[in-house]
Amino acid sequence: MSIYFDNAATTVCGETAAQAVYTAMKEVYGNPSSVHRLGQKAAVVLDRARSDTAKVLNCEAKEVYFTSGGTEADNWAIRSAARTGALKGKKHIISSKFEHHAVLHTLNALEKEGFEVTLLDVYSDGLVRVDDLADAVREDTALVTIMYANNEIGTVQPVAEIGALCRLKGVIFHTDAVQAVGHIPVDVKRDNVDMLSLSAHKFHGPKGVGALYVRQRTPLNIFIEGGAQERGKRGGTENVPGVSGLAAALTEANERLEENAAKTIAIRERLVNALLEIPKSRYNGDPTKRLPGIINFCFEGIEGESLLLKLDAAGICASSGSACTSGSLDPSHVLLAIGLSHEVAHGSLRLSFNERNSVEEADFIIKTLPTIIEKLRSMSPVWEKIQKGGK
Ligand SMILES: *Cc1c(COP(=O)(O)O)cnc(C)c1O
Protein backbone atom coordinates (compact mmCIF):
# COMPACT_ATOMS: atom_id res chain seq x y z
CA MET A 1 0.00 0.00 0.00
CA SER A 2 1.20 3.50 -0.69
CA ILE A 3 -0.56 6.74 -0.02
CA TYR A 4 0.84 9.43 -2.28
CA PHE A 5 0.80 12.90 -0.71
CA ASP A 6 3.77 14.33 -2.60
CA ASN A 7 2.02 15.80 -5.63
CA ALA A 8 3.96 19.06 -5.47
CA ALA A 9 7.06 17.03 -6.38
CA THR A 10 5.27 15.35 -9.26
CA THR A 11 1.93 13.78 -10.15
CA VAL A 12 0.93 10.52 -11.77
CA CYS A 13 0.39 10.88 -15.52
CA GLY A 14 -3.36 10.73 -16.18
CA GLU A 15 -5.04 8.28 -18.57
CA THR A 16 -6.00 10.92 -21.14
CA ALA A 17 -2.49 12.39 -21.19
CA ALA A 18 -0.79 8.97 -21.35
CA GLN A 19 -3.05 8.01 -24.26
CA ALA A 20 -2.19 11.23 -26.10
CA VAL A 21 1.54 10.55 -25.58
CA TYR A 22 1.18 6.97 -26.83
CA THR A 23 -0.79 7.97 -29.93
CA ALA A 24 1.76 10.67 -30.79
CA MET A 25 4.60 8.18 -30.40
CA LYS A 26 3.08 5.34 -32.39
CA GLU A 27 0.85 7.01 -34.96
CA VAL A 28 1.89 10.62 -35.35
CA TYR A 29 5.60 9.92 -35.48
CA GLY A 30 6.48 12.18 -38.40
CA ASN A 31 8.73 15.20 -37.97
CA PRO A 32 6.56 18.34 -37.96
CA SER A 33 9.11 20.02 -40.24
CA SER A 34 8.72 17.38 -42.99
CA VAL A 35 6.62 18.28 -46.01
CA HIS A 36 5.07 14.82 -46.46
CA ARG A 37 1.77 13.68 -45.04
CA LEU A 38 3.17 12.10 -41.86
CA GLY A 39 5.16 15.24 -41.13
CA GLN A 40 2.13 17.41 -41.71
CA LYS A 41 0.01 15.18 -39.50
CA ALA A 42 2.51 15.75 -36.69
CA ALA A 43 2.51 19.49 -37.41
CA VAL A 44 -1.27 19.53 -37.00
CA VAL A 45 -1.00 17.73 -33.65
CA LEU A 46 1.70 20.18 -32.54
CA ASP A 47 -0.40 23.20 -33.57
CA ARG A 48 -3.38 21.75 -31.79
CA ALA A 49 -1.39 21.26 -28.57
CA ARG A 50 -0.23 24.85 -28.76
CA SER A 51 -3.68 26.31 -29.35
CA ASP A 52 -5.22 24.12 -26.62
CA THR A 53 -2.57 25.35 -24.17
CA ALA A 54 -3.16 28.95 -25.27
CA LYS A 55 -6.91 28.59 -24.76
CA VAL A 56 -6.43 27.62 -21.11
CA LEU A 57 -4.03 30.51 -20.46
CA ASN A 58 -6.24 32.98 -22.41
CA CYS A 59 -3.57 33.92 -24.93
CA GLU A 60 -2.68 33.41 -28.60
CA ALA A 61 -1.09 30.16 -29.78
CA LYS A 62 1.91 32.10 -31.09
CA GLU A 63 2.60 33.32 -27.54
CA VAL A 64 3.22 29.75 -26.32
CA TYR A 65 6.73 28.24 -26.53
CA PHE A 66 7.17 24.61 -25.56
CA THR A 67 10.13 23.73 -23.33
CA SER A 68 11.58 20.73 -21.50
CA GLY A 69 9.80 21.77 -18.30
CA GLY A 70 9.41 24.43 -15.66
CA THR A 71 13.12 24.81 -14.96
CA GLU A 72 13.92 25.56 -18.59
CA ALA A 73 11.01 27.99 -18.91
CA ASP A 74 12.24 29.90 -15.82
CA ASN A 75 15.84 29.99 -17.10
CA TRP A 76 14.75 31.14 -20.54
CA ALA A 77 12.39 33.89 -19.34
CA ILE A 78 14.78 35.34 -16.78
CA ARG A 79 17.89 35.23 -18.96
CA SER A 80 16.04 36.73 -21.90
CA ALA A 81 14.58 39.61 -19.89
CA ALA A 82 17.97 40.24 -18.28
CA ARG A 83 19.71 40.44 -21.67
CA THR A 84 17.01 42.70 -23.06
CA GLY A 85 17.34 44.99 -20.05
CA ALA A 86 21.13 45.06 -20.21
CA LEU A 87 20.97 46.35 -23.80
CA LYS A 88 19.19 49.42 -22.42
CA GLY A 89 21.52 49.72 -19.43
CA LYS A 90 18.99 48.14 -17.07
CA LYS A 91 20.74 45.60 -14.88
CA HIS A 92 18.45 45.37 -11.84
CA ILE A 93 16.12 42.43 -11.19
CA ILE A 94 13.52 42.01 -8.46
CA SER A 95 12.36 38.64 -7.13
CA SER A 96 11.44 37.15 -3.76
CA LYS A 97 13.27 35.19 -1.10
CA PHE A 98 11.20 32.03 -1.48
CA GLU A 99 11.33 31.33 -5.20
CA HIS A 100 12.07 27.88 -6.62
CA HIS A 101 15.76 27.15 -7.14
CA ALA A 102 15.19 27.27 -10.92
CA VAL A 103 14.67 31.01 -10.41
CA LEU A 104 17.05 31.71 -7.50
CA HIS A 105 20.00 29.89 -9.02
CA THR A 106 19.47 31.60 -12.38
CA LEU A 107 19.50 34.94 -10.53
CA ASN A 108 22.71 33.93 -8.70
CA ALA A 109 24.33 33.23 -12.05
CA LEU A 110 23.21 36.62 -13.39
CA GLU A 111 24.62 38.36 -10.30
CA LYS A 112 27.99 36.90 -11.16
CA GLU A 113 27.56 38.39 -14.62
CA GLY A 114 27.06 41.86 -13.12
CA PHE A 115 23.32 42.10 -12.54
CA GLU A 116 21.99 43.44 -9.26
CA VAL A 117 19.22 41.39 -7.64
CA THR A 118 16.78 42.56 -4.96
CA LEU A 119 14.91 39.76 -3.20
CA LEU A 120 11.67 40.92 -1.59
CA ASP A 121 10.88 39.74 1.92
CA VAL A 122 8.16 37.18 2.37
CA TYR A 123 6.03 37.82 5.46
CA SER A 124 5.02 35.20 8.04
CA ASP A 125 1.78 34.65 6.09
CA GLY A 126 3.84 33.42 3.14
CA LEU A 127 3.07 36.43 0.97
CA VAL A 128 5.06 39.28 -0.54
CA ARG A 129 3.76 42.85 -0.25
CA VAL A 130 2.96 44.87 -3.36
CA ASP A 131 4.03 48.02 -1.45
CA ASP A 132 7.49 46.52 -0.95
CA LEU A 133 7.67 45.87 -4.67
CA ALA A 134 6.64 49.45 -5.44
CA ASP A 135 9.47 50.66 -3.19
CA ALA A 136 11.99 48.33 -4.82
CA VAL A 137 11.31 49.19 -8.48
CA ARG A 138 13.96 51.51 -9.94
CA GLU A 139 14.65 53.27 -13.23
CA ASP A 140 17.06 50.48 -14.14
CA THR A 141 14.79 47.54 -13.18
CA ALA A 142 14.70 45.12 -16.12
CA LEU A 143 12.54 42.37 -14.67
CA VAL A 144 10.28 41.36 -11.82
CA THR A 145 9.99 37.59 -11.34
CA ILE A 146 7.70 36.41 -8.55
CA MET A 147 6.15 32.97 -8.30
CA TYR A 148 2.40 32.50 -8.64
CA ALA A 149 2.12 29.94 -5.85
CA ASN A 150 4.79 28.56 -3.57
CA ASN A 151 5.70 24.91 -3.95
CA GLU A 152 6.54 24.30 -0.29
CA ILE A 153 3.86 26.12 1.66
CA GLY A 154 1.20 26.60 -1.02
CA THR A 155 0.51 30.33 -0.63
CA VAL A 156 -0.78 32.22 -3.69
CA GLN A 157 0.73 35.63 -4.34
CA PRO A 158 -1.22 38.79 -5.35
CA VAL A 159 -0.14 38.21 -8.95
CA ALA A 160 -2.67 40.46 -10.73
CA GLU A 161 -1.67 43.42 -8.51
CA ILE A 162 2.02 42.72 -9.00
CA GLY A 163 1.43 42.55 -12.75
CA ALA A 164 -0.56 45.79 -12.77
CA LEU A 165 2.23 47.60 -10.94
CA CYS A 166 4.87 46.24 -13.33
CA ARG A 167 2.85 47.30 -16.35
CA LEU A 168 2.46 50.79 -14.89
CA LYS A 169 6.22 51.02 -14.33
CA GLY A 170 7.08 49.50 -17.72
CA VAL A 171 8.93 46.54 -16.20
CA ILE A 172 8.70 43.01 -17.63
CA PHE A 173 6.85 40.67 -15.24
CA HIS A 174 7.55 36.93 -15.24
CA THR A 175 5.83 34.46 -12.95
CA ASP A 176 6.74 30.86 -12.19
CA ALA A 177 3.21 29.43 -12.24
CA VAL A 178 4.29 25.78 -12.15
CA GLN A 179 2.27 25.02 -9.01
CA ALA A 180 -0.71 27.14 -10.00
CA VAL A 181 -1.54 26.11 -13.58
CA GLY A 182 -4.06 23.27 -13.69
CA HIS A 183 -5.01 23.82 -10.04
CA ILE A 184 -6.39 27.37 -9.79
CA PRO A 185 -7.64 29.70 -12.54
CA VAL A 186 -4.69 31.36 -14.27
CA ASP A 187 -5.35 33.98 -16.94
CA VAL A 188 -2.40 35.88 -18.38
CA LYS A 189 -4.56 38.85 -19.35
CA ARG A 190 -6.36 39.23 -16.03
CA ASP A 191 -3.07 38.68 -14.19
CA ASN A 192 -1.14 41.27 -16.27
CA VAL A 193 1.64 38.76 -16.92
CA ASP A 194 4.32 39.20 -19.61
CA MET A 195 5.95 35.79 -19.20
CA LEU A 196 4.74 32.67 -17.40
CA SER A 197 6.28 29.23 -16.80
CA LEU A 198 4.35 25.98 -16.48
CA SER A 199 5.22 22.29 -16.29
CA ALA A 200 3.10 19.31 -17.38
CA HIS A 201 4.12 16.84 -14.68
CA LYS A 202 2.63 19.03 -11.95
CA PHE A 203 -0.89 18.59 -13.36
CA HIS A 204 -1.00 14.91 -14.40
CA GLY A 205 0.93 15.38 -17.62
CA PRO A 206 4.21 13.69 -18.61
CA LYS A 207 7.58 14.68 -17.16
CA GLY A 208 10.18 16.62 -19.14
CA VAL A 209 7.80 18.99 -20.92
CA GLY A 210 6.56 22.46 -20.11
CA ALA A 211 5.81 25.81 -21.68
CA LEU A 212 6.73 29.45 -21.53
CA TYR A 213 4.08 32.05 -22.32
CA VAL A 214 5.56 35.23 -23.77
CA ARG A 215 3.24 38.17 -24.35
CA GLN A 216 3.35 39.60 -27.87
CA ARG A 217 5.97 42.30 -28.33
CA THR A 218 7.87 41.19 -25.23
CA PRO A 219 11.39 40.58 -26.53
CA LEU A 220 12.52 36.95 -26.38
CA ASN A 221 16.06 35.74 -26.98
CA ILE A 222 17.01 32.61 -28.84
CA PHE A 223 17.46 29.93 -26.17
CA ILE A 224 18.76 27.04 -28.29
CA GLU A 225 20.44 27.63 -31.63
CA GLY A 226 19.42 25.21 -34.35
CA GLY A 227 16.42 24.81 -36.61
CA ALA A 228 13.47 27.13 -36.91
CA GLN A 229 11.37 25.33 -34.30
CA GLU A 230 9.45 27.35 -31.69
CA ARG A 231 9.42 30.46 -33.89
CA GLY A 232 13.16 30.20 -34.36
CA LYS A 233 13.86 30.61 -30.66
CA ARG A 234 14.43 27.03 -29.55
CA GLY A 235 15.93 24.67 -32.08
CA GLY A 236 15.45 20.91 -32.03
CA THR A 237 12.75 18.54 -33.26
CA GLU A 238 9.65 19.16 -31.19
CA ASN A 239 8.63 16.78 -28.42
CA VAL A 240 5.30 15.97 -30.08
CA PRO A 241 4.37 13.17 -27.63
CA GLY A 242 5.24 15.38 -24.65
CA VAL A 243 3.36 18.45 -25.78
CA SER A 244 0.34 16.31 -26.75
CA GLY A 245 0.33 14.94 -23.21
CA LEU A 246 0.77 18.42 -21.74
CA ALA A 247 -2.16 19.84 -23.70
CA ALA A 248 -4.41 16.85 -22.93
CA ALA A 249 -3.66 17.03 -19.20
CA LEU A 250 -4.06 20.79 -19.09
CA THR A 251 -7.37 20.77 -20.96
CA GLU A 252 -8.72 18.09 -18.65
CA ALA A 253 -7.49 19.86 -15.51
CA ASN A 254 -9.03 23.11 -16.71
CA GLU A 255 -12.41 21.54 -17.49
CA ARG A 256 -12.59 20.14 -13.97
CA LEU A 257 -10.88 22.99 -12.13
CA GLU A 258 -13.70 23.88 -9.75
CA GLU A 259 -14.85 20.35 -9.10
CA ASN A 260 -11.27 19.18 -8.42
CA ALA A 261 -10.53 22.15 -6.18
CA ALA A 262 -13.64 21.52 -4.08
CA LYS A 263 -12.66 17.88 -3.55
CA THR A 264 -9.09 18.84 -2.72
CA ILE A 265 -10.06 21.61 -0.32
CA ALA A 266 -12.29 19.19 1.59
CA ILE A 267 -9.26 16.94 2.13
CA ARG A 268 -7.13 19.94 3.06
CA GLU A 269 -9.49 21.25 5.71
CA ARG A 270 -9.86 17.80 7.25
CA LEU A 271 -6.07 17.45 7.49
CA VAL A 272 -5.50 20.97 8.77
CA ASN A 273 -8.08 20.67 11.54
CA ALA A 274 -6.59 17.38 12.72
CA LEU A 275 -2.94 18.42 12.50
CA LEU A 276 -3.59 21.61 14.46
CA GLU A 277 -4.66 19.35 17.34
CA ILE A 278 -1.12 17.98 17.62
CA PRO A 279 0.69 19.83 20.45
CA LYS A 280 3.27 22.44 19.35
CA SER A 281 2.25 22.22 15.74
CA ARG A 282 2.24 25.18 13.38
CA TYR A 283 0.35 25.64 10.12
CA ASN A 284 2.59 27.63 7.77
CA GLY A 285 1.23 30.36 5.51
CA ASP A 286 -2.03 32.24 5.15
CA PRO A 287 -4.98 29.87 5.71
CA THR A 288 -7.04 31.20 2.78
CA LYS A 289 -4.69 32.70 0.16
CA ARG A 290 -3.44 29.29 -0.86
CA LEU A 291 -3.61 26.43 -3.33
CA PRO A 292 -6.20 23.73 -2.72
CA GLY A 293 -3.61 20.97 -2.37
CA ILE A 294 -0.43 22.00 -0.51
CA ILE A 295 -0.11 22.33 3.26
CA ASN A 296 2.99 22.69 5.37
CA PHE A 297 3.25 22.10 9.09
CA CYS A 298 6.09 22.38 11.59
CA PHE A 299 6.20 20.16 14.65
CA GLU A 300 8.57 21.35 17.36
CA GLY A 301 11.15 18.89 18.60
CA ILE A 302 10.94 16.83 15.41
CA GLU A 303 13.46 16.23 12.66
CA GLY A 304 11.75 16.38 9.27
CA GLU A 305 13.85 13.62 7.71
CA SER A 306 13.12 11.14 10.52
CA LEU A 307 9.46 11.94 10.22
CA LEU A 308 9.50 11.20 6.47
CA LEU A 309 11.20 7.85 7.02
CA LYS A 310 8.64 6.80 9.62
CA LEU A 311 5.79 7.94 7.39
CA ASP A 312 7.28 6.04 4.47
CA ALA A 313 7.49 2.92 6.62
CA ALA A 314 3.77 3.37 7.29
CA GLY A 315 3.11 3.63 3.53
CA ILE A 316 2.75 7.41 3.38
CA CYS A 317 4.77 9.34 0.76
CA ALA A 318 5.26 12.95 1.83
CA SER A 319 7.97 15.57 1.81
CA SER A 320 9.77 17.86 4.20
CA GLY A 321 10.95 21.38 3.57
CA SER A 322 14.41 20.46 4.81
CA ALA A 323 17.04 19.93 2.16
CA CYS A 324 18.99 17.13 3.87
CA THR A 325 18.40 14.79 0.96
CA SER A 326 20.12 17.19 -1.41
CA GLY A 327 23.31 17.03 0.62
CA SER A 328 22.74 20.14 2.69
CA LEU A 329 21.82 20.30 6.36
CA ASP A 330 20.33 23.77 6.01
CA PRO A 331 16.60 23.98 6.53
CA SER A 332 14.42 25.07 3.63
CA HIS A 333 15.06 28.62 2.37
CA VAL A 334 11.28 28.98 2.06
CA LEU A 335 10.63 28.34 5.75
CA LEU A 336 13.51 30.61 6.78
CA ALA A 337 12.12 33.30 4.46
CA ILE A 338 8.79 33.31 6.33
CA GLY A 339 10.69 33.92 9.54
CA LEU A 340 10.92 30.48 11.15
CA SER A 341 13.98 29.63 13.28
CA HIS A 342 16.34 26.94 12.00
CA GLU A 343 15.16 24.67 14.81
CA VAL A 344 11.46 24.96 13.97
CA ALA A 345 12.04 24.87 10.21
CA HIS A 346 13.83 21.52 10.58
CA GLY A 347 10.63 19.88 11.82
CA SER A 348 8.55 20.51 8.76
CA LEU A 349 6.17 18.33 6.80
CA ARG A 350 4.66 19.10 3.40
CA LEU A 351 1.56 17.21 2.35
CA SER A 352 0.52 17.78 -1.26
CA PHE A 353 -2.57 16.14 -2.70
CA ASN A 354 -5.36 16.49 -5.22
CA GLU A 355 -8.72 15.13 -6.35
CA ARG A 356 -7.22 11.69 -6.91
CA ASN A 357 -6.57 11.35 -3.19
CA SER A 358 -9.37 10.22 -0.91
CA VAL A 359 -10.78 11.27 2.43
CA GLU A 360 -9.93 7.75 3.63
CA GLU A 361 -6.26 8.35 2.82
CA ALA A 362 -6.36 11.63 4.71
CA ASP A 363 -7.92 9.83 7.65
CA PHE A 364 -5.14 7.26 7.62
CA ILE A 365 -2.59 10.08 7.87
CA ILE A 366 -4.62 11.70 10.64
CA LYS A 367 -4.57 8.41 12.52
CA THR A 368 -0.89 7.61 11.89
CA LEU A 369 0.91 10.93 12.20
CA PRO A 370 0.29 11.79 15.89
CA THR A 371 1.64 8.41 17.03
CA ILE A 372 4.82 8.83 14.97
CA ILE A 373 5.34 12.35 16.27
CA GLU A 374 4.85 11.22 19.86
CA LYS A 375 7.35 8.43 19.39
CA LEU A 376 9.97 10.69 17.78
CA ARG A 377 9.50 13.30 20.49
CA SER A 378 9.92 10.75 23.24
CA MET A 379 13.41 10.06 21.87
CA SER A 380 14.32 13.69 21.24
CA PRO A 381 16.58 15.68 23.59
CA VAL A 382 15.38 18.84 21.86
CA TRP A 383 11.78 18.04 22.77
CA GLU A 384 12.79 17.45 26.38
CA LYS A 385 14.38 20.88 26.44
CA ILE A 386 11.34 22.52 24.83
CA GLN A 387 9.08 21.02 27.48
CA LYS A 388 11.36 21.94 30.38
CA GLY A 389 11.63 25.46 29.02
CA GLY A 390 7.83 25.50 29.01
CA LYS A 391 7.91 27.17 25.58
C1 LIG B 1 8.48 21.69 -10.03
C2 LIG B 1 8.72 23.15 -10.07
C3 LIG B 1 9.61 23.71 -10.99
C4 LIG B 1 10.44 22.87 -11.93
O1 LIG B 1 9.69 22.29 -12.95
P1 LIG B 1 10.32 21.05 -13.76
O2 LIG B 1 9.35 20.82 -14.85
O3 LIG B 1 10.42 19.92 -12.80
O4 LIG B 1 11.64 21.51 -14.27
C5 LIG B 1 9.76 25.08 -11.02
N1 LIG B 1 9.06 25.87 -10.18
C6 LIG B 1 8.19 25.37 -9.28
C7 LIG B 1 7.44 26.29 -8.40
C8 LIG B 1 8.00 23.99 -9.19
O5 LIG B 1 7.15 23.51 -8.30
The ligand as an SDF file (V2000), in Angstrom:
LIG
                    3D

 15 15  0  0  0  0  0  0  0  0999 V2000
    8.4760   21.6860  -10.0340 C   0  0  0  0  0  0  0  0  0  0  0  0
    8.7170   23.1460  -10.0720 C   0  0  0  0  0  0  0  0  0  0  0  0
    9.6110   23.7150  -10.9940 C   0  0  0  0  0  0  0  0  0  0  0  0
   10.4390   22.8650  -11.9280 C   0  0  0  0  0  0  0  0  0  0  0  0
    9.6900   22.2900  -12.9500 O   0  0  0  0  0  0  0  0  0  0  0  0
   10.3160   21.0510  -13.7620 P   0  0  0  0  0  0  0  0  0  0  0  0
    9.3510   20.8190  -14.8530 O   0  0  0  0  0  0  0  0  0  0  0  0
   10.4170   19.9210  -12.8030 O   0  0  0  0  0  0  0  0  0  0  0  0
   11.6440   21.5090  -14.2700 O   0  0  0  0  0  0  0  0  0  0  0  0
    9.7550   25.0770  -11.0160 C   0  0  0  0  0  0  0  0  0  0  0  0
    9.0570   25.8660  -10.1790 N   0  0  0  0  0  0  0  0  0  0  0  0
    8.1930   25.3710   -9.2830 C   0  0  0  0  0  0  0  0  0  0  0  0
    7.4410   26.2930   -8.4040 C   0  0  0  0  0  0  0  0  0  0  0  0
    8.0000   23.9920   -9.1950 C   0  0  0  0  0  0  0  0  0  0  0  0
    7.1500   23.5060   -8.2950 O   0  0  0  0  0  0  0  0  0  0  0  0
  1  2  1  0
  2  3  1  0
  2 14  2  0
  3  4  1  0
  3 10  2  0
  4  5  1  0
  5  6  1  0
  6  7  2  0
  6  8  1  0
  6  9  1  0
 10 11  1  0
 11 12  2  0
 12 13  1  0
 12 14  1  0
 14 15  1  0
M  END
$$$$
